[in-house]
Amino acid sequence: MGEGLGFYKEYVAGMNAGLATVAVGHPFDTVKVKLQKHNTDVEGLRYKNGLHCASRILQTEGVKGLYRGATSSFLGMAFESSLMFGIYSQAKLFLRASLPDDGPRPEIIVPSAMFGGAIISFVLCPTELVKCRMQIQGTDSLVPNFRRYTSPLECAVQTVKNEGVTGIFRGGSATLLRECTGNAVFFTVYEYLRYHIHSRLEGSKLKDGYLVDMGIGVLTGGLGGIACWSAVLPFDVAKTIIQTSPDKATETNPFKVLRSIHKRAGVKGCYAGLGPTIVRAFPANAAAIVAWEFSMKLLGIKRD
């Protein structure tokens, strides 16, 4: 991969992957967050499903409602993806050392992905707290009228002012669990699928075609995203509840929060927002992988 000072290129490629993810996936994420917040509270279901939620947002706020909180997402995801893909690539290179390049190795992929996930959770936690608090706002009569922030910056400043510096890191444990587990699942699925597809194409004229590479990136990234979010959605639900609660005394242990949700809404409550999450997972992660791989080619980074 990166050689000498060229390692920075992997971080640039990762940043492009993050921007692509937000551009494609943020509207689905807004629907997911609203379902997680409003369909797990004590009043019960407020939206019938993801489509109903999306249509209500469009009716009451227009398209801009689907991109509420996108500013912090673009900033956070650009930095987070830059770190995640860069650290993952460098950690893989370090752990592989002199081992033969004979295919994916879980003892290299999993710790590399989990290490990157742990690092980025400290970046993601505050940016996602701001994003989620912006996303649950709105003018829909079906949901409570939460405090209106005029911008992500105001939201961040008010959170620190009212809850202290630790307040901006509320939900850190749930974020850490989600990122470590999710990235381990994502990169394992992605690497194995990519390896086996390329193995099947070995010796074929199709192997080095740009459209074929893009198709492989779409498939491997999309399926990796679905596997990742299927595994970690309960942690994400807990994170949303913890970060959007106006009560400073809210429980912050993700397992206790999930137990409480399970009592109120059952297993379905722990997977609130599953529909838009899975619908988002394929195109958003496909876009991330295609952007990452294309950026690496442009930057002259050789994949293993």
C-alpha positions in Angstrom: 0.0 0.0 0.0 1.4 3.3 1.0 5.2 3.6 0.8 7.4 6.2 2.6 5.6 9.5 3.0 2.9 8.3 0.5 0.8 6.9 3.4 -1.0 10.3 3.6 -2.7 9.4 0.3 -4.7 6.6 2.0 -6.1 9.3 4.3 -7.1 11.5 1.4 -8.8 8.5 -0.3 -10.6 7.8 2.9 -11.8 11.4 3.2 -13.4 11.1 -0.3 -15.1 7.9 0.8 -16.7 9.7 3.7 -18.0 12.6 1.5 -19.5 10.1 -0.9 -21.2 8.2 2.0 -22.9 11.4 3.4 -24.0 12.6 -0.1 -25.7 9.3 -0.8 -26.8 8.2 2.7 -27.8 11.2 4.8 -31.5 11.3 3.9 -31.9 7.7 4.9 -30.0 8.4 8.1 -32.4 11.2 9.0 -35.3 8.9 8.6 -33.5 6.2 10.7 -32.8 8.7 13.5 -36.4 9.9 13.7 -37.7 6.4 13.8 -35.2 5.5 16.6 -36.1 8.5 18.6 -39.9 8.7 18.2 -40.8 5.0 17.8 -39.1 3.8 21.0 -40.5 6.3 23.6 -43.2 5.6 26.1 -45.9 7.0 23.8 -45.3 4.2 21.3 -45.2 4.3 17.5 -45.5 7.7 15.8 -44.5 6.6 12.3 -45.8 3.5 10.6 -42.6 2.8 8.8 -39.6 4.4 7.1 -41.6 5.4 4.0 -44.3 7.1 6.2 -41.6 9.0 8.1 -39.9 10.1 4.9 -43.1 11.3 3.4 -44.0 13.3 6.5 -40.6 15.0 6.4 -41.1 15.9 2.8 -44.6 17.2 3.4 -43.7 19.4 6.4 -40.1 20.4 5.6 -39.3 19.6 2.0 -36.1 18.0 0.8 -33.9 20.1 3.1 -35.6 18.3 6.0 -33.9 15.1 4.9 -30.5 16.8 4.9 -31.0 18.3 8.3 -27.7 18.0 10.2 -25.8 17.2 7.1 -23.1 20.0 7.7 -21.8 18.2 10.8 -22.1 14.9 9.0 -19.9 16.1 6.0 -17.3 17.4 8.4 -17.4 14.5 10.8 -17.5 11.8 8.1 -14.8 13.3 6.0 -12.4 13.3 9.0 -13.7 10.0 10.4 -13.4 8.1 7.1 -10.0 9.6 6.4 -8.9 8.2 9.8 -10.7 4.9 9.5 -9.5 3.9 6.0 -6.0 5.3 6.7 -5.6 3.6 10.0 -7.1 0.4 8.7 -4.7 0.3 5.7 -1.6 1.2 7.8 -2.5 -1.3 10.6 -3.0 -4.1 8.0 0.4 -3.3 6.5 2.0 -3.4 9.9 0.3 -6.7 11.0 1.0 -8.4 7.7 4.7 -7.6 7.9 6.5 -10.4 6.1 3.6 -12.7 5.8 2.8 -14.0 2.3 0.1 -12.2 0.4 -2.1 -15.3 0.0 -5.5 -13.8 0.6 -7.5 -12.2 3.4 -6.5 -13.1 7.0 -9.1 -12.5 9.8 -6.2 -12.2 12.3 -5.1 -9.1 10.4 -8.4 -7.7 9.2 -10.4 -7.8 12.5 -7.8 -6.1 14.8 -7.0 -3.5 12.1 -10.7 -2.7 11.7 -11.4 -2.7 15.4 -8.4 -0.5 16.2 -9.5 2.0 13.5 -13.1 1.9 14.8 -12.0 2.6 18.4 -10.0 5.7 17.3 -12.7 7.2 15.2 -15.4 6.7 17.8 -13.9 9.6 19.7 -14.4 11.8 16.6 -17.8 10.4 15.7 -19.4 10.7 19.1 -19.6 14.6 19.3 -20.3 15.1 15.6 -23.1 12.4 15.7 -24.6 13.9 18.9 -25.0 17.2 17.1 -26.3 15.5 13.9 -28.9 13.5 15.8 -30.1 16.5 17.8 -30.5 18.5 14.6 -32.2 15.6 12.8 -35.0 15.1 15.5 -36.1 18.7 15.1 -38.8 19.5 12.7 -42.3 20.8 12.3 -44.2 17.5 12.0 -47.2 17.5 14.3 -46.8 13.7 14.9 -43.8 14.3 17.1 -43.0 16.6 20.1 -41.6 20.0 19.3 -38.0 19.7 20.5 -35.7 22.6 21.1 -34.9 24.3 17.8 -31.2 24.9 17.1 -30.5 27.2 14.2 -27.2 25.5 13.2 -24.9 22.7 14.2 -22.5 25.2 15.8 -25.3 26.5 18.1 -26.3 23.0 19.0 -22.7 22.1 20.0 -22.2 25.4 21.9 -25.5 25.0 23.8 -24.7 21.3 24.6 -21.4 22.2 26.2 -22.9 25.2 28.0 -25.8 23.2 29.4 -24.1 19.8 30.0 -20.4 20.6 30.2 -17.6 19.2 28.0 -18.6 15.7 28.9 -22.1 16.3 27.5 -20.8 16.5 24.0 -19.3 13.0 24.4 -22.6 11.5 25.7 -23.2 8.1 24.1 -19.4 7.4 23.8 -19.7 3.8 25.0 -22.4 2.9 22.5 -20.5 4.6 19.7 -17.3 2.6 20.6 -19.2 -0.7 20.6 -20.9 0.2 17.3 -17.7 1.2 15.5 -15.4 -1.6 16.7 -18.0 -4.3 15.9 -19.3 -2.7 12.8 -16.0 -2.1 11.1 -14.7 -5.6 11.9 -17.8 -7.0 10.2 -17.7 -4.6 7.3 -14.1 -5.0 6.3 -14.2 -8.8 6.8 -17.1 -9.2 4.4 -15.7 -6.6 2.0 -12.2 -8.1 1.9 -13.3 -11.8 1.5 -15.9 -10.9 -1.2 -13.4 -8.8 -3.1 -10.7 -11.5 -3.0 -13.0 -14.3 -4.2 -14.5 -12.2 -7.0 -11.1 -11.1 -8.2 -9.9 -14.7 -7.9 -12.7 -15.8 -10.2 -11.7 -13.1 -12.8 -8.0 -14.0 -12.7 -6.7 -14.3 -16.3 -9.9 -12.7 -17.7 -9.9 -9.6 -19.9 -12.5 -8.2 -17.5 -10.1 -8.1 -14.5 -8.7 -4.7 -15.1 -11.7 -2.9 -16.5 -12.9 0.3 -14.8 -16.5 -0.6 -15.0 -15.9 -4.1 -13.7 -13.9 -2.6 -10.8 -16.7 -0.2 -10.1 -19.2 -3.1 -10.1 -17.1 -5.1 -7.7 -16.8 -2.1 -5.5 -20.6 -1.5 -5.5 -21.3 -5.2 -4.7 -18.7 -5.7 -2.0 -19.2 -2.3 -0.3 -23.0 -2.6 -0.4 -23.1 -6.2 1.0 -20.4 -5.2 3.6 -22.6 -2.3 4.7 -25.7 -4.5 5.0 -23.8 -7.0 7.1 -22.3 -4.3 9.3 -25.6 -2.5 10.1 -27.5 -5.7 10.6 -25.0 -6.5 13.3 -24.7 -3.2 15.1 -28.2 -1.5 14.8 -29.2 -2.1 18.4 -26.0 -0.2 19.6 -27.0 2.6 17.2 -30.5 2.7 18.6 -29.1 2.9 22.1 -26.7 5.7 21.0 -29.6 7.7 19.5 -31.7 7.5 22.6 -28.8 8.5 24.9 -27.6 11.4 22.7 -31.0 12.9 22.0 -32.5 12.8 25.5 -32.9 16.3 27.1 -32.4 14.8 30.5 -28.8 15.0 31.8 -29.5 12.1 34.2 -30.4 9.8 31.3 -28.9 6.3 31.5 -25.8 6.1 29.4 -25.1 2.3 29.6 -26.1 1.0 26.2 -27.0 -2.4 27.5 -29.3 -1.0 30.2 -30.9 1.4 27.6 -31.5 -1.6 25.2 -33.1 -3.6 28.1 -35.4 -0.7 28.8 -36.3 -0.4 25.1 -36.9 -4.2 24.9 -39.4 -3.9 27.8 -41.4 -1.2 26.1 -41.2 -2.1 22.4 -39.7 -5.7 22.2 -37.0 -6.8 19.8 -38.6 -4.6 17.1 -37.8 -1.5 19.2 -34.1 -2.6 19.4 -34.1 -2.6 15.7 -36.0 0.6 15.1 -35.1 2.2 11.8 -34.0 -1.2 10.3 -35.8 -0.5 7.0 -34.1 2.9 6.1 -30.9 1.6 7.6 -30.7 -1.4 5.3 -31.9 0.6 2.3 -29.2 3.2 3.1 -26.5 0.7 3.9 -26.1 -0.7 0.4 -25.8 2.5 -1.7 -24.0 4.6 1.0 -21.3 1.9 1.6 -21.1 1.1 -2.1 -20.4 4.8 -2.8 -17.8 4.8 0.0 -15.9 1.8 -1.4 -16.1 3.0 -5.1 -14.8 6.5 -4.0 -12.1 4.9 -1.9 -10.8 2.5 -4.6 -11.1 5.1 -7.4 -9.2 7.7 -5.3 -6.5 5.2 -4.5 -6.0 4.4 -8.2 -5.8 8.1 -9.0 -3.3 8.6 -6.2 -1.2 5.7 -7.4 -1.8 3.4 -4.3 -1.4 -0.3 -5.1 -4.0 -2.5 -3.4 -2.9 -5.9 -1.9 
